[in-house]
Structure formats: C-alpha cells, structure tokens
Amino acid sequence: MVAKNLKFMIMVILTLLLFAGCGKKESGKEKSIKIGISQIIEHPALDAARKGFEDVLGESEFKERLNIETQSAQGDMSIAQNIAKSFVEDKKDLILAIATPTAQAAYNATKEIPILITAVTDPKAAGLVEGYENTGTNVAGTSDASPMDKQMDLMKALLPTVKKVGVIYNTSEQNSEIQVVQWEKLCKENGIQLEKVGITNINEMASALDSLLDKVDVLYTPTDNLVVSSMPLIISKSMEKKVPVIGSEKAHVESGALATEGIDYYKLGRQTGEMAVELFRGKEISELGIHTLENTQLVINIDTAKKLGIDIPESLKREDVILIGGN
C-alpha cells in the first residue's frame, strides 16, 4: 500500500514538473519587449534619428522580441502628453522620446518607465536630468546640440562681409530658445548684429520672414521643429531676396540652405539604439548618461552657391565635405 501511494505521488510530482516546464517555456517564448516611440513631428532629421534607433535594435539579439509602437504628436504638445499617458497605461518597457517636447511629456507622465531621448538640445535645462554622466532620473539618451562655433566659422568663411544675421524660431520650444541665446552670444563675440523673430505657429512664418529678410545679410535656421517643417517656404522666400541661409543640420542644406557644419541624425539615433541594447542587457537607465556626437559634417549646396553667386573658399574644399547638387 505504501509503495502504491509512493508511486502515485511520484507520478503527480513528475506531471506537475512537466506542466511547469512547459509553462515556463511558453511564457519565455511569448515575452516581448514593448517599446513606445513618441516623435513630436515628422521631418527628415527626426525621421533619420528614429530609423537609426530602429536599425540598431533590428540588428540586436533582441530583434525577435521587439514590439514597437510609433506615434507622432503632429507638433501638438497636448497630443504628445496623451501619447505619453497611453504608453504608461500600456506598461511599455521603454519609451523613446524624439525631441524636447515629447521628452518632457514622457518624463511628466512617468518617473518609473525608462525613457531614452534623442534630438534634445539641452536635457538638463529641459528639466529631464540632474547631470550628464549619471542622470539621476529615469532618463538617458543623446543630445543634438549643434556645433555653433563651427557654424559661425563656416558662415564667416563663406560670407566674410556679413554684418547682420537673422534667426527665426519657435518661442514655445525650449531647445530653440537655448540655441538663440547661444547664437546671440557668438554674434556678439564676432561683432555681428543679430535680428531675431519669435513665432508660435506655422501660420506666422510667412509674415515673419517678410519682415526679417529685408533687414539681414544672412539667415540662420536652428534645429527648431517648426522651422524645419517650414524649410521649403524659408528657402523660397530667402532665395527671392538673395539672402543666404546657414542651416544647423544636413536636411536644411538638402532643402536649399547654403551650408552647415552639423551632426548626422541617423548616427545620433543609432547611438541611442545602442544605449537601448545596453539597457536590455541589464544596465541601469541613469547610468547610461547623456551623450553627443563628436564628429560633425560639413555640407555645402553647390546649386544654391551658384544661384547666389558665392564662391566656395579653398579652405572649405576638404575631402570629407558633402556636396549637394552641382551635377
């Protein structure tokens, strides 16, 4: 009788172990990594950053487990806040916030879910982190801070007689305010007068350009999402007035700006993707820090230079220069 009971108990235990093993295997198979991507607006620079991020994850050992949801706020902060709330309610494992407004919306929505940011000019000034090496918050990622000193040198090399520079920017975008302050400081150091015009929506762009372009020798376009979305209009009106445009990133030059010395947003996105992989491997979000791209790109639009009658100095004819047009 004892032997019979013992045999029965062993069979029960083996059956339970078998089901437990199957349950673990199935659970492990089904487990996915849920990522929410919130992008403030769609334009070439931010799209490139998102693609770089996605490409790195697609090349990683986690590629089969990824469940990525991407949403655009269409330039509306209230939509960005709703997107962030929906990601929190869906219990995402990671949020990627592209640009300052979406990063702020995500951070306001959660202090627990890890948030990676990219294309945010000054994360500390935006209230997202306490420091750059160790952020002290649930936020880490990459900054798209422009190499404005190089852009100033480029402008002076191409346009040595410039006396007045214009800048147009969105007063509702904190990263734009930061760039204007930095550009104003550089202009003052170089004895150049700055004319700045702030706008709050795209409907104000045309009239703002009309008033600004008559006052300046050159226009500077910051990494401002409203400005980037209006580049076709900016280039059209600037060319009508024969006012060169110095951009802050490659997409501006591809749209018709004269030149820039800027960063590659695709590479910036890839750098952010590599940080996501580190996070999934077990690293703490605050330890990932905030990083920028060290290498910059000199980009010149040859067609625009010809239309404006601007000769490219020999000092800028480097092997690594990216030339747009000229065919």
BELPEMO-V900793 format. One record per run of one state. SS is the DSSP state (H for helix, E for strand, L for the rest). FROM is the first residue (numbers start at 1). LEN is the number of residues. If there is no record, write none. Layout:
# BELPEMO-V900793
ss & from & len
SS & FROM & LEN
SS & FROM & LEN
This chain:
# BELPEMO-V900793
ss & from & len
L & 1 & 1
H & 2 & 29
L & 31 & 2
E & 33 & 7
L & 40 & 4
H & 44 & 16
L & 60 & 3
H & 63 & 3
E & 66 & 7
L & 73 & 4
H & 77 & 13
L & 90 & 4
E & 94 & 5
L & 99 & 1
H & 100 & 10
L & 110 & 4
E & 114 & 5
L & 119 & 20
E & 139 & 4
L & 143 & 5
H & 148 & 11
L & 159 & 5
E & 164 & 7
L & 171 & 3
H & 174 & 16
L & 190 & 3
E & 193 & 7
L & 200 & 2
H & 202 & 12
L & 214 & 4
E & 218 & 4
L & 222 & 3
H & 225 & 5
L & 230 & 1
H & 231 & 10
L & 241 & 3
E & 244 & 4
L & 248 & 2
H & 250 & 5
L & 255 & 4
E & 259 & 4
L & 263 & 2
H & 265 & 16
L & 281 & 4
H & 285 & 4
L & 289 & 1
E & 290 & 2
L & 292 & 5
E & 297 & 5
H & 302 & 7
L & 309 & 5
H & 314 & 3
L & 317 & 5
E & 322 & 3
L & 325 & 3
